[in-house]
Amino acid sequence: MTTRTPTTPNTGQDMARNATNTAATTEKTKQDNKTAINAADGITTKPMQANPTNKPKWPQQIKSAKSQWNKLSEAELLKVDGDPQQLAALIQKHYGLSPDVAKEQAKSFMQKQTA
Protein backbone atom coordinates (compact mmCIF):
# COMPACT_ATOMS: atom_id res chain seq x y z
CA MET A 1 0.00 0.00 0.00
CA THR A 2 1.39 3.39 -1.03
CA THR A 3 1.06 6.36 1.26
CA ARG A 4 0.77 9.76 -0.39
CA THR A 5 2.18 12.84 1.23
CA PRO A 6 -0.22 15.77 1.01
CA THR A 7 1.09 18.67 -1.05
CA THR A 8 0.50 22.32 -0.40
CA PRO A 9 -0.72 24.55 -3.19
CA ASN A 10 1.83 26.83 -4.86
CA THR A 11 1.73 30.38 -3.66
CA GLY A 12 2.51 33.39 -5.83
CA GLN A 13 5.95 33.56 -4.20
CA ASP A 14 6.63 29.90 -5.03
CA MET A 15 5.65 30.48 -8.63
CA ALA A 16 7.84 33.60 -8.90
CA ARG A 17 10.77 31.74 -7.32
CA ASN A 18 10.34 28.87 -9.78
CA ALA A 19 10.24 31.30 -12.72
CA THR A 20 13.43 32.99 -11.50
CA ASN A 21 15.18 29.64 -11.04
CA THR A 22 14.07 28.53 -14.50
CA ALA A 23 15.42 31.72 -16.10
CA ALA A 24 18.75 31.36 -14.29
CA THR A 25 19.01 27.70 -15.31
CA THR A 26 18.21 28.57 -18.93
CA GLU A 27 20.94 31.23 -19.03
CA LYS A 28 23.45 28.83 -17.46
CA THR A 29 22.52 26.17 -20.03
CA LYS A 30 23.08 28.65 -22.88
CA GLN A 31 26.54 29.49 -21.52
CA ASP A 32 27.36 25.78 -21.04
CA ASN A 33 26.23 25.06 -24.59
CA LYS A 34 28.42 27.86 -25.97
CA THR A 35 31.40 26.48 -24.04
CA ALA A 36 30.64 22.94 -25.26
CA ILE A 37 30.49 24.11 -28.88
CA ASN A 38 33.84 25.85 -28.52
CA ALA A 39 35.30 22.76 -26.84
CA ALA A 40 34.08 20.60 -29.72
CA ASP A 41 36.12 22.80 -32.07
CA GLY A 42 39.19 22.25 -29.89
CA ILE A 43 38.93 25.79 -28.55
CA THR A 44 38.95 26.33 -24.83
CA THR A 45 37.99 29.67 -23.43
CA LYS A 46 37.14 30.98 -20.04
CA PRO A 47 33.85 32.86 -19.83
CA MET A 48 34.25 36.58 -20.48
CA GLN A 49 31.60 39.19 -20.04
CA ALA A 50 30.31 40.55 -23.31
CA ASN A 51 30.18 44.30 -23.32
CA PRO A 52 26.62 45.14 -24.37
CA THR A 53 27.71 48.60 -25.52
CA ASN A 54 29.85 47.02 -28.28
CA LYS A 55 26.97 45.19 -29.95
CA PRO A 56 25.33 48.13 -31.74
CA LYS A 57 28.72 49.36 -32.96
CA TRP A 58 30.04 45.95 -33.99
CA PRO A 59 29.29 46.20 -37.75
CA GLN A 60 31.40 49.38 -37.88
CA GLN A 61 34.20 47.73 -35.88
CA ILE A 62 34.53 44.75 -38.21
CA LYS A 63 36.77 46.71 -40.59
CA SER A 64 39.15 47.49 -37.74
CA ALA A 65 39.10 43.88 -36.52
CA LYS A 66 39.72 42.63 -40.08
CA SER A 67 42.77 44.91 -40.40
CA GLN A 68 44.15 43.61 -37.09
CA TRP A 69 43.42 39.92 -37.81
CA ASN A 70 43.39 39.49 -41.59
CA LYS A 71 42.91 35.71 -41.32
CA LEU A 72 39.41 36.24 -39.93
CA SER A 73 36.66 36.45 -42.54
CA GLU A 74 34.04 39.15 -42.52
CA ALA A 75 31.33 36.47 -42.15
CA GLU A 76 33.06 35.08 -39.03
CA LEU A 77 33.40 38.55 -37.57
CA LEU A 78 29.72 39.28 -38.22
CA LYS A 79 28.82 36.14 -36.25
CA VAL A 80 30.93 37.36 -33.31
CA ASP A 81 28.43 40.23 -32.89
CA GLY A 82 30.63 42.09 -30.39
CA ASP A 83 31.13 39.10 -28.06
CA PRO A 84 34.76 39.14 -26.82
CA GLN A 85 34.63 35.42 -25.96
CA GLN A 86 33.67 34.49 -29.51
CA LEU A 87 36.30 36.86 -30.91
CA ALA A 88 38.96 35.27 -28.68
CA ALA A 89 37.90 31.80 -29.88
CA LEU A 90 38.30 32.86 -33.52
CA ILE A 91 41.69 34.44 -32.87
CA GLN A 92 42.84 31.29 -31.08
CA LYS A 93 41.56 29.05 -33.88
CA HIS A 94 43.05 31.00 -36.81
CA TYR A 95 46.33 32.07 -35.25
CA GLY A 96 47.10 29.07 -33.03
CA LEU A 97 47.48 31.23 -29.94
CA SER A 98 46.99 30.09 -26.37
CA PRO A 99 43.55 30.79 -24.90
CA ASP A 100 45.00 33.42 -22.56
CA VAL A 101 46.82 35.31 -25.33
CA ALA A 102 43.77 35.24 -27.61
CA LYS A 103 41.55 36.41 -24.74
CA GLU A 104 43.93 39.28 -23.96
CA GLN A 105 44.03 40.36 -27.62
CA ALA A 106 40.22 40.32 -27.85
CA LYS A 107 39.90 42.20 -24.56
CA SER A 108 42.42 44.84 -25.63
CA PHE A 109 40.68 45.29 -28.98
CA MET A 110 37.28 45.70 -27.35
CA GLN A 111 38.63 48.23 -24.85
CA LYS A 112 40.18 50.32 -27.66
CA GLN A 113 36.86 50.28 -29.51
CA THR A 114 34.93 51.64 -26.53
CA ALA A 115 37.53 54.26 -25.61
A tleap script that builds the chain and sets N, CA, C and O, in Angstrom:
source leaprc.protein.ff14SB
mol = sequence {
  NMET THR THR ARG THR PRO THR THR PRO ASN
  THR GLY GLN ASP MET ALA ARG ASN ALA THR
  ASN THR ALA ALA THR THR GLU LYS THR LYS
  GLN ASP ASN LYS THR ALA ILE ASN ALA ALA
  ASP GLY ILE THR THR LYS PRO MET GLN ALA
  ASN PRO THR ASN LYS PRO LYS TRP PRO GLN
  GLN ILE LYS SER ALA LYS SER GLN TRP ASN
  LYS LEU SER GLU ALA GLU LEU LEU LYS VAL
  ASP GLY ASP PRO GLN GLN LEU ALA ALA LEU
  ILE GLN LYS HIE TYR GLY LEU SER PRO ASP
  VAL ALA LYS GLU GLN ALA LYS SER PHE MET
  GLN LYS GLN THR CALA
}
set mol.1.N position { 0.837 -1.165 0.000 }
set mol.1.CA position { 0.000 0.000 0.000 }
set mol.1.C position { 0.890 1.238 0.000 }
set mol.1.O position { 1.823 1.341 0.796 }
set mol.2.N position { 0.595 2.178 -0.900 }
set mol.2.CA position { 1.391 3.390 -1.035 }
set mol.2.C position { 0.738 4.517 -0.265 }
set mol.2.O position { -0.470 4.737 -0.356 }
set mol.3.N position { 1.557 5.230 0.499 }
set mol.3.CA position { 1.057 6.364 1.258 }
set mol.3.C position { 1.440 7.632 0.514 }
set mol.3.O position { 2.601 7.810 0.147 }
set mol.4.N position { 0.490 8.500 0.293 }
set mol.4.CA position { 0.765 9.760 -0.394 }
set mol.4.C position { 0.950 10.874 0.619 }
set mol.4.O position { 0.203 10.982 1.591 }
set mol.5.N position { 1.944 11.690 0.379 }
set mol.5.CA position { 2.184 12.838 1.225 }
set mol.5.C position { 1.369 13.998 0.677 }
set mol.5.O position { 1.457 14.297 -0.514 }
set mol.6.N position { 0.588 14.649 1.503 }
set mol.6.CA position { -0.220 15.772 1.005 }
set mol.6.C position { 0.690 16.911 0.546 }
set mol.6.O position { 1.711 17.197 1.171 }
set mol.7.N position { 0.309 17.543 -0.538 }
set mol.7.CA position { 1.090 18.670 -1.049 }
set mol.7.C position { 0.343 19.958 -0.756 }
set mol.7.O position { -0.882 19.987 -0.637 }
set mol.8.N position { 1.122 21.018 -0.643 }
set mol.8.CA position { 0.504 22.320 -0.399 }
set mol.8.C position { 0.416 23.047 -1.727 }
set mol.8.O position { 1.292 22.884 -2.576 }
set mol.9.N position { -0.599 23.827 -1.921 }
set mol.9.CA position { -0.722 24.549 -3.194 }
set mol.9.C position { 0.398 25.574 -3.334 }
set mol.9.O position { 0.884 26.126 -2.346 }
set mol.10.N position { 0.800 25.819 -4.588 }
set mol.10.CA position { 1.825 26.826 -4.857 }
set mol.10.C position { 1.279 28.204 -4.563 }
set mol.10.O position { 0.147 28.537 -4.917 }
set mol.11.N position { 2.103 28.995 -3.911 }
set mol.11.CA position { 1.729 30.383 -3.663 }
set mol.11.C position { 2.316 31.232 -4.779 }
set mol.11.O position { 3.111 30.739 -5.579 }
set mol.12.N position { 1.943 32.470 -4.839 }
set mol.12.CA position { 2.506 33.389 -5.829 }
set mol.12.C position { 4.013 33.500 -5.686 }
set mol.12.O position { 4.728 33.606 -6.682 }
set mol.13.N position { 4.503 33.475 -4.439 }
set mol.13.CA position { 5.948 33.556 -4.198 }
set mol.13.C position { 6.638 32.320 -4.736 }
set mol.13.O position { 7.702 32.424 -5.347 }
set mol.14.N position { 6.041 31.130 -4.516 }
set mol.14.CA position { 6.629 29.901 -5.026 }
set mol.14.C position { 6.717 29.946 -6.547 }
set mol.14.O position { 7.729 29.552 -7.128 }
set mol.15.N position { 5.671 30.419 -7.178 }
set mol.15.CA position { 5.650 30.479 -8.631 }
set mol.15.C position { 6.688 31.464 -9.153 }
set mol.15.O position { 7.354 31.183 -10.149 }
set mol.16.N position { 6.838 32.611 -8.501 }
set mol.16.CA position { 7.841 33.598 -8.902 }
set mol.16.C position { 9.246 33.038 -8.709 }
set mol.16.O position { 10.115 33.234 -9.558 }
set mol.17.N position { 9.471 32.340 -7.597 }
set mol.17.CA position { 10.771 31.736 -7.317 }
set mol.17.C position { 11.095 30.700 -8.393 }
set mol.17.O position { 12.218 30.654 -8.894 }
set mol.18.N position { 10.118 29.874 -8.745 }
set mol.18.CA position { 10.336 28.867 -9.780 }
set mol.18.C position { 10.657 29.514 -11.120 }
set mol.18.O position { 11.522 29.021 -11.844 }
set mol.19.N position { 9.984 30.605 -11.468 }
set mol.19.CA position { 10.242 31.300 -12.724 }
set mol.19.C position { 11.653 31.871 -12.734 }
set mol.19.O position { 12.348 31.799 -13.748 }
set mol.20.N position { 12.081 32.439 -11.603 }
set mol.20.CA position { 13.426 32.991 -11.496 }
set mol.20.C position { 14.462 31.887 -11.626 }
set mol.20.O position { 15.457 32.056 -12.330 }
set mol.21.N position { 14.246 30.762 -10.960 }
set mol.21.CA position { 15.175 29.643 -11.041 }
set mol.21.C position { 15.240 29.094 -12.460 }
set mol.21.O position { 16.317 28.738 -12.938 }
set mol.22.N position { 14.103 29.022 -13.132 }
set mol.22.CA position { 14.071 28.528 -14.504 }
set mol.22.C position { 14.853 29.453 -15.423 }
set mol.22.O position { 15.603 28.979 -16.277 }
set mol.23.N position { 14.694 30.764 -15.266 }
set mol.23.CA position { 15.418 31.721 -16.095 }
set mol.23.C position { 16.921 31.611 -15.863 }
set mol.23.O position { 17.698 31.639 -16.818 }
set mol.24.N position { 17.334 31.486 -14.618 }
set mol.24.CA position { 18.754 31.362 -14.294 }
set mol.24.C position { 19.315 30.067 -14.872 }
set mol.24.O position { 20.427 30.054 -15.399 }
set mol.25.N position { 18.565 28.994 -14.778 }
set mol.25.CA position { 19.006 27.702 -15.313 }
set mol.25.C position { 19.125 27.780 -16.831 }
set mol.25.O position { 20.078 27.252 -17.404 }
set mol.26.N position { 18.170 28.429 -17.483 }
set mol.26.CA position { 18.207 28.568 -18.935 }
set mol.26.C position { 19.441 29.341 -19.371 }
set mol.26.O position { 20.107 28.945 -20.327 }
set mol.27.N position { 19.761 30.436 -18.689 }
set mol.27.CA position { 20.935 31.232 -19.034 }
set mol.27.C position { 22.210 30.428 -18.829 }
set mol.27.O position { 23.121 30.485 -19.656 }
set mol.28.N position { 22.284 29.676 -17.727 }
set mol.28.CA position { 23.454 28.831 -17.462 }
set mol.28.C position { 23.593 27.780 -18.546 }
set mol.28.O position { 24.705 27.500 -18.994 }
set mol.29.N position { 22.485 27.191 -18.976 }
set mol.29.CA position { 22.518 26.171 -20.027 }
set mol.29.C position { 23.029 26.774 -21.332 }
set mol.29.O position { 23.811 26.136 -22.038 }
set mol.30.N position { 22.600 27.992 -21.664 }
set mol.30.CA position { 23.079 28.655 -22.875 }
set mol.30.C position { 24.598 28.834 -22.820 }
set mol.30.O position { 25.296 28.570 -23.799 }
set mol.31.N position { 25.101 29.283 -21.672 }
set mol.31.CA position { 26.544 29.490 -21.516 }
set mol.31.C position { 27.280 28.165 -21.614 }
set mol.31.O position { 28.327 28.087 -22.257 }
set mol.32.N position { 26.742 27.108 -20.977 }
set mol.32.CA position { 27.355 25.784 -21.040 }
set mol.32.C position { 27.381 25.271 -22.470 }
set mol.32.O position { 28.368 24.678 -22.904 }
set mol.33.N position { 26.288 25.501 -23.207 }
set mol.33.CA position { 26.231 25.056 -24.595 }
set mol.33.C position { 27.265 25.780 -25.445 }
set mol.33.O position { 27.908 25.166 -26.296 }
set mol.34.N position { 27.431 27.087 -25.221 }
set mol.34.CA position { 28.415 27.855 -25.973 }
set mol.34.C position { 29.821 27.322 -25.687 }
set mol.34.O position { 30.633 27.182 -26.601 }
set mol.35.N position { 30.105 27.026 -24.414 }
set mol.35.CA position { 31.404 26.478 -24.042 }
set mol.35.C position { 31.595 25.105 -24.670 }
set mol.35.O position { 32.684 24.791 -25.149 }
set mol.36.N position { 30.547 24.283 -24.672 }
set mol.36.CA position { 30.637 22.940 -25.255 }
set mol.36.C position { 30.903 23.017 -26.751 }
set mol.36.O position { 31.686 22.228 -27.280 }
set mol.37.N position { 30.262 23.959 -27.442 }
set mol.37.CA position { 30.486 24.110 -28.876 }
set mol.37.C position { 31.929 24.501 -29.135 }
set mol.37.O position { 32.573 23.948 -30.026 }
set mol.38.N position { 32.442 25.449 -28.362 }
set mol.38.CA position { 33.835 25.845 -28.521 }
set mol.38.C position { 34.773 24.691 -28.211 }
set mol.38.O position { 35.781 24.516 -28.896 }
set mol.39.N position { 34.460 23.904 -27.194 }
set mol.39.CA position { 35.305 22.765 -26.836 }
set mol.39.C position { 35.298 21.729 -27.947 }
set mol.39.O position { 36.314 21.080 -28.197 }
set mol.40.N position { 34.156 21.567 -28.621 }
set mol.40.CA position { 34.076 20.604 -29.720 }
set mol.40.C position { 34.982 21.023 -30.869 }
set mol.40.O position { 35.462 20.167 -31.612 }
set mol.41.N position { 35.224 22.306 -31.031 }
set mol.41.CA position { 36.125 22.801 -32.073 }
set mol.41.C position { 37.587 22.759 -31.621 }
set mol.41.O position { 38.479 23.163 -32.367 }
set mol.42.N position { 37.830 22.276 -30.412 }
set mol.42.CA position { 39.187 22.255 -29.888 }
set mol.42.C position { 39.604 23.591 -29.322 }
set mol.42.O position { 40.794 23.840 -29.127 }
set mol.43.N position { 38.644 24.450 -29.057 }
set mol.43.CA position { 38.925 25.787 -28.545 }
set mol.43.C position { 38.454 25.841 -27.104 }
set mol.43.O position { 37.293 25.555 -26.809 }
set mol.44.N position { 39.352 26.205 -26.217 }
set mol.44.CA position { 38.952 26.326 -24.827 }
set mol.44.C position { 39.053 27.787 -24.427 }
set mol.44.O position { 40.082 28.434 -24.624 }
set mol.45.N position { 37.989 28.281 -23.874 }
set mol.45.CA position { 37.987 29.665 -23.427 }
set mol.45.C position { 37.350 29.748 -22.066 }
set mol.45.O position { 36.477 28.951 -21.722 }
set mol.46.N position { 37.785 30.702 -21.305 }
set mol.46.CA position { 37.143 30.982 -20.035 }
set mol.46.C position { 36.042 31.988 -20.308 }
set mol.46.O position { 36.199 32.845 -21.177 }
set mol.47.N position { 34.927 31.906 -19.583 }
set mol.47.CA position { 33.855 32.864 -19.829 }
set mol.47.C position { 34.331 34.299 -19.631 }
set mol.47.O position { 35.005 34.619 -18.652 }
set mol.48.N position { 33.966 35.152 -20.578 }
set mol.48.CA position { 34.249 36.580 -20.483 }
set mol.48.C position { 32.921 37.301 -20.584 }
set mol.48.O position { 31.998 36.820 -21.241 }
set mol.49.N position { 32.822 38.415 -19.958 }
set mol.49.CA position { 31.604 39.194 -20.041 }
set mol.49.C position { 31.570 39.934 -21.370 }
set mol.49.O position { 32.514 40.644 -21.718 }
set mol.50.N position { 30.494 39.768 -22.099 }
set mol.50.CA position { 30.313 40.550 -23.313 }
set mol.50.C position { 29.950 41.973 -22.899 }
set mol.50.O position { 29.194 42.188 -21.952 }
set mol.51.N position { 30.491 42.911 -23.610 }
set mol.51.CA position { 30.181 44.300 -23.317 }
set mol.51.C position { 28.987 44.695 -24.175 }
set mol.51.O position { 29.130 44.851 -25.387 }
set mol.52.N position { 27.815 44.859 -23.573 }
set mol.52.CA position { 26.620 45.141 -24.367 }
set mol.52.C position { 26.711 46.432 -25.164 }
set mol.52.O position { 25.981 46.598 -26.142 }
set mol.53.N position { 27.587 47.351 -24.773 }
set mol.53.CA position { 27.707 48.599 -25.516 }
set mol.53.C position { 28.418 48.390 -26.843 }
set mol.53.O position { 28.299 49.240 -27.726 }
set mol.54.N position { 29.154 47.293 -27.023 }
set mol.54.CA position { 29.852 47.019 -28.280 }
set mol.54.C position { 28.905 46.510 -29.355 }
set mol.54.O position { 29.157 46.721 -30.541 }
set mol.55.N position { 27.825 45.846 -28.970 }
set mol.55.CA position { 26.968 45.190 -29.948 }
set mol.55.C position { 26.427 46.133 -31.019 }
set mol.55.O position { 26.541 45.806 -32.200 }
set mol.56.N position { 25.852 47.272 -30.681 }
set mol.56.CA position { 25.326 48.128 -31.744 }
set mol.56.C position { 26.419 48.656 -32.678 }
set mol.56.O position { 26.158 48.907 -33.855 }
set mol.57.N position { 27.618 48.824 -32.171 }
set mol.57.CA position { 28.718 49.359 -32.956 }
set mol.57.C position { 29.470 48.280 -33.734 }
set mol.57.O position { 30.292 48.607 -34.591 }
set mol.58.N position { 29.210 47.020 -33.459 }
set mol.58.CA position { 30.037 45.945 -33.992 }
set mol.58.C position { 30.174 45.976 -35.512 }
set mol.58.O position { 31.289 45.809 -36.006 }
set mol.59.N position { 29.101 46.181 -36.282 }
set mol.59.CA position { 29.291 46.198 -37.745 }
set mol.59.C position { 30.316 47.245 -38.203 }
set mol.59.O position { 31.024 47.017 -39.184 }
set mol.60.N position { 30.406 48.373 -37.518 }
set mol.60.CA position { 31.398 49.383 -37.883 }
set mol.60.C position { 32.804 48.994 -37.422 }
set mol.60.O position { 33.792 49.477 -37.973 }
set mol.61.N position { 32.894 48.135 -36.425 }
set mol.61.CA position { 34.196 47.732 -35.877 }
set mol.61.C position { 34.813 46.568 -36.643 }
set mol.61.O position { 35.994 46.267 -36.469 }
set mol.62.N position { 34.038 45.924 -37.475 }
set mol.62.CA position { 34.529 44.752 -38.208 }
set mol.62.C position { 35.724 45.117 -39.079 }
set mol.62.O position { 36.686 44.354 -39.161 }
set mol.63.N position { 35.670 46.281 -39.732 }
set mol.63.CA position { 36.774 46.712 -40.595 }
set mol.63.C position { 38.072 46.808 -39.798 }
set mol.63.O position { 39.132 46.383 -40.257 }
set mol.64.N position { 37.970 47.370 -38.605 }
set mol.64.CA position { 39.145 47.494 -37.744 }
set mol.64.C position { 39.651 46.118 -37.293 }
set mol.64.O position { 40.856 45.868 -37.267 }
set mol.65.N position { 38.722 45.239 -36.943 }
set mol.65.CA position { 39.101 43.879 -36.525 }
set mol.65.C position { 39.745 43.128 -37.691 }
set mol.65.O position { 40.726 42.408 -37.505 }
set mol.66.N position { 39.191 43.298 -38.887 }
set mol.66.CA position { 39.723 42.629 -40.078 }
set mol.66.C position { 41.141 43.109 -40.371 }
set mol.66.O position { 41.987 42.320 -40.790 }
set mol.67.N position { 41.410 44.409 -40.152 }
set mol.67.CA position { 42.765 44.907 -40.401 }
set mol.67.C position { 43.751 44.390 -39.355 }
set mol.67.O position { 44.935 44.225 -39.648 }
set mol.68.N position { 43.268 44.132 -38.135 }
set mol.68.CA position { 44.146 43.605 -37.088 }
set mol.68.C position { 44.370 42.105 -37.248 }
set mol.68.O position { 45.474 41.611 -37.017 }
set mol.69.N position { 43.329 41.382 -37.641 }
set mol.69.CA position { 43.416 39.924 -37.807 }
set mol.69.C position { 42.920 39.570 -39.205 }
set mol.69.O position { 41.757 39.208 -39.379 }
set mol.70.N position { 43.802 39.674 -40.207 }
set mol.70.CA position { 43.386 39.493 -41.593 }
set mol.70.C position { 43.011 38.045 -41.938 }
set mol.70.O position { 42.444 37.803 -43.004 }
set mol.71.N position { 43.309 37.097 -41.077 }
set mol.71.CA position { 42.911 35.707 -41.322 }
set mol.71.C position { 41.442 35.461 -40.985 }
set mol.71.O position { 40.888 34.424 -41.350 }
set mol.72.N position { 40.816 36.395 -40.301 }
set mol.72.CA position { 39.412 36.245 -39.934 }
set mol.72.C position { 38.542 36.777 -41.073 }
set mol.72.O position { 38.785 37.868 -41.588 }
set mol.73.N position { 37.540 36.010 -41.459 }
set mol.73.CA position { 36.662 36.446 -42.536 }
set mol.73.C position { 35.616 37.425 -42.001 }
set mol.73.O position { 35.322 37.465 -40.806 }
set mol.74.N position { 35.076 38.197 -42.912 }
set mol.74.CA position { 34.038 39.145 -42.522 }
set mol.74.C position { 32.810 38.404 -41.992 }
set mol.74.O position { 32.173 38.856 -41.041 }
set mol.75.N position { 32.483 37.274 -42.605 }
set mol.75.CA position { 31.333 36.473 -42.150 }
set mol.75.C position { 31.543 35.987 -40.712 }
set mol.75.O position { 30.617 36.018 -39.902 }
set mol.76.N position { 32.770 35.535 -40.400 }
set mol.76.CA position { 33.058 35.084 -39.028 }
set mol.76.C position { 32.931 36.247 -38.051 }
set mol.76.O position { 32.370 36.099 -36.965 }
set mol.77.N position { 33.453 37.394 -38.442 }
set mol.77.CA position { 33.398 38.554 -37.565 }
set mol.77.C position { 31.958 39.030 -37.363 }
set mol.77.O position { 31.608 39.490 -36.276 }
set mol.78.N position { 31.134 38.925 -38.384 }
set mol.78.CA position { 29.722 39.275 -38.220 }
set mol.78.C position { 29.050 38.371 -37.196 }
set mol.78.O position { 28.223 38.831 -36.409 }
set mol.79.N position { 29.400 37.089 -37.201 }
set mol.79.CA position { 28.817 36.138 -36.252 }
set mol.79.C position { 29.245 36.437 -34.819 }
set mol.79.O position { 28.510 36.143 -33.877 }
set mol.80.N position { 30.427 37.018 -34.651 }
set mol.80.CA position { 30.926 37.358 -33.313 }
set mol.80.C position { 29.968 38.341 -32.631 }
set mol.80.O position { 29.727 38.236 -31.429 }
set mol.81.N position { 29.432 39.278 -33.379 }
set mol.81.CA position { 28.435 40.228 -32.891 }
set mol.81.C position { 28.864 40.954 -31.614 }
set mol.81.O position { 28.049 41.184 -30.720 }
set mol.82.N position { 30.144 41.312 -31.536 }
set mol.82.CA position { 30.627 42.089 -30.391 }
set mol.82.C position { 30.929 41.288 -29.142 }
set mol.82.O position { 31.204 41.869 -28.092 }
set mol.83.N position { 30.884 39.963 -29.231 }
set mol.83.CA position { 31.129 39.103 -28.064 }
set mol.83.C position { 32.629 38.812 -27.969 }
set mol.83.O position { 33.173 38.122 -28.832 }
set mol.84.N position { 33.308 39.326 -26.935 }
set mol.84.CA position { 34.755 39.136 -26.824 }
set mol.84.C position { 35.161 37.664 -26.690 }
set mol.84.O position { 36.248 37.284 -27.125 }
set mol.85.N position { 34.305 36.837 -26.096 }
set mol.85.CA position { 34.630 35.420 -25.961 }
set mol.85.C position { 34.667 34.749 -27.334 }
set mol.85.O position { 35.564 33.957 -27.624 }
set mol.86.N position { 33.694 35.071 -28.163 }
set mol.86.CA position { 33.673 34.492 -29.506 }
set mol.86.C position { 34.835 35.014 -30.347 }
set mol.86.O position { 35.425 34.266 -31.126 }
set mol.87.N position { 35.161 36.289 -30.191 }
set mol.87.CA position { 36.303 36.858 -30.907 }
set mol.87.C position { 37.589 36.159 -30.480 }
set mol.87.O position { 38.412 35.807 -31.325 }
set mol.88.N position { 37.768 35.957 -29.187 }
set mol.88.CA position { 38.961 35.266 -28.685 }
set mol.88.C position { 39.043 33.847 -29.248 }
set mol.88.O position { 40.128 33.380 -29.594 }
set mol.89.N position { 37.912 33.165 -29.340 }
set mol.89.CA position { 37.897 31.801 -29.882 }
set mol.89.C position { 38.335 31.791 -31.350 }
set mol.89.O position { 39.071 30.900 -31.774 }
set mol.90.N position { 37.886 32.773 -32.115 }
set mol.90.CA position { 38.304 32.865 -33.523 }
set mol.90.C position { 39.794 33.156 -33.643 }
set mol.90.O position { 40.495 32.544 -34.448 }
set mol.91.N position { 40.264 34.088 -32.842 }
set mol.91.CA position { 41.691 34.436 -32.873 }
set mol.91.C position { 42.527 33.208 -32.535 }
set mol.91.O position { 43.519 32.917 -33.203 }
set mol.92.N position { 42.118 32.498 -31.499 }
set mol.92.CA position { 42.842 31.290 -31.084 }
set mol.92.C position { 42.848 30.260 -32.208 }
set mol.92.O position { 43.883 29.663 -32.504 }
set mol.93.N position { 41.699 30.055 -32.827 }
set mol.93.CA position { 41.562 29.048 -33.881 }
set mol.93.C position { 42.428 29.375 -35.104 }
set mol.93.O position { 43.140 28.508 -35.611 }
set mol.94.N position { 42.365 30.626 -35.574 }
set mol.94.CA position { 43.054 31.002 -36.811 }
set mol.94.C position { 44.542 31.283 -36.642 }
set mol.94.O position { 45.318 31.131 -37.586 }
set mol.95.N position { 44.936 31.690 -35.448 }
set mol.95.CA position { 46.328 32.070 -35.253 }
set mol.95.C position { 47.098 31.099 -34.354 }
set mol.95.O position { 48.293 31.285 -34.126 }
set mol.96.N position { 46.427 30.073 -33.846 }
set mol.96.CA position { 47.103 29.069 -33.031 }
set mol.96.C position { 47.661 29.611 -31.725 }
set mol.96.O position { 48.664 29.111 -31.216 }
set mol.97.N position { 47.018 30.620 -31.191 }
set mol.97.CA position { 47.479 31.226 -29.940 }
set mol.97.C position { 46.908 30.478 -28.741 }
set mol.97.O position { 45.923 29.750 -28.864 }
set mol.98.N position { 47.524 30.659 -27.603 }
set mol.98.CA position { 46.987 30.085 -26.375 }
set mol.98.C position { 45.686 30.798 -26.036 }
set mol.98.O position { 45.477 31.936 -26.455 }
set mol.99.N position { 44.812 30.142 -25.284 }
set mol.99.CA position { 43.551 30.794 -24.902 }
set mol.99.C position { 43.761 32.128 -24.184 }
set mol.99.O position { 43.021 33.085 -24.415 }
set mol.100.N position { 44.767 32.189 -23.318 }
set mol.100.CA position { 45.002 33.418 -22.563 }
set mol.100.C position { 45.461 34.569 -23.464 }
set mol.100.O position { 45.031 35.709 -23.287 }
set mol.101.N position { 46.329 34.269 -24.421 }
set mol.101.CA position { 46.818 35.313 -25.329 }
set mol.101.C position { 45.687 35.795 -26.230 }
set mol.101.O position { 45.528 36.997 -26.442 }
set mol.102.N position { 44.904 34.862 -26.756 }
set mol.102.CA position { 43.769 35.236 -27.610 }
set mol.102.C position { 42.753 36.072 -26.831 }
set mol.102.O position { 42.220 37.056 -27.344 }
set mol.103.N position { 42.494 35.668 -25.590 }
set mol.103.CA position { 41.547 36.408 -24.744 }
set mol.103.C position { 42.066 37.823 -24.496 }
set mol.103.O position { 41.297 38.782 -24.550 }
set mol.104.N position { 43.346 37.957 -24.229 }
set mol.104.CA position { 43.932 39.276 -23.960 }
set mol.104.C position { 43.862 40.166 -25.200 }
set mol.104.O position { 43.577 41.359 -25.094 }
set mol.105.N position { 44.123 39.584 -26.378 }
set mol.105.CA position { 44.033 40.364 -27.615 }
set mol.105.C position { 42.601 40.850 -27.853 }
set mol.105.O position { 42.381 42.009 -28.202 }
set mol.106.N position { 41.635 39.954 -27.661 }
set mol.106.CA position { 40.225 40.321 -27.850 }
set mol.106.C position { 39.818 41.401 -26.854 }
set mol.106.O position { 39.143 42.366 -27.212 }
set mol.107.N position { 40.232 41.231 -25.608 }
set mol.107.CA position { 39.895 42.203 -24.561 }
set mol.107.C position { 40.497 43.570 -24.884 }
set mol.107.O position { 39.824 44.593 -24.758 }
set mol.108.N position { 41.747 43.586 -25.296 }
set mol.108.CA position { 42.423 44.835 -25.632 }
set mol.108.C position { 41.736 45.520 -26.815 }
set mol.108.O position { 41.543 46.736 -26.809 }
set mol.109.N position { 41.370 44.736 -27.823 }
set mol.109.CA position { 40.682 45.289 -28.983 }
set mol.109.C position { 39.356 45.918 -28.574 }
set mol.109.O position { 39.042 47.038 -28.977 }
set mol.110.N position { 38.586 45.198 -27.779 }
set mol.110.CA position { 37.280 45.702 -27.355 }
set mol.110.C position { 37.405 46.979 -26.520 }
set mol.110.O position { 36.588 47.892 -26.640 }
set mol.111.N position { 38.434 47.030 -25.675 }
set mol.111.CA position { 38.634 48.226 -24.853 }
set mol.111.C position { 38.998 49.431 -25.734 }
set mol.111.O position { 38.538 50.543 -25.476 }
set mol.112.N position { 39.806 49.219 -26.755 }
set mol.112.CA position { 40.176 50.318 -27.661 }
set mol.112.C position { 38.942 50.821 -28.414 }
set mol.112.O position { 38.819 52.015 -28.689 }
set mol.113.N position { 38.042 49.914 -28.742 }
set mol.113.CA position { 36.863 50.279 -29.513 }
set mol.113.C position { 35.887 51.103 -28.686 }
set mol.113.O position { 35.158 51.926 -29.241 }
set mol.114.N position { 35.857 50.903 -27.379 }
set mol.114.CA position { 34.931 51.640 -26.527 }
set mol.114.C position { 35.548 52.912 -25.966 }
set mol.114.O position { 34.850 53.732 -25.369 }
set mol.115.N position { 36.859 53.080 -26.155 }
set mol.115.CA position { 37.532 54.264 -25.609 }
set mol.115.C position { 37.252 55.500 -26.422 }
set mol.115.O position { 37.745 56.579 -26.094 }
savepdb mol mol.pdb
quit
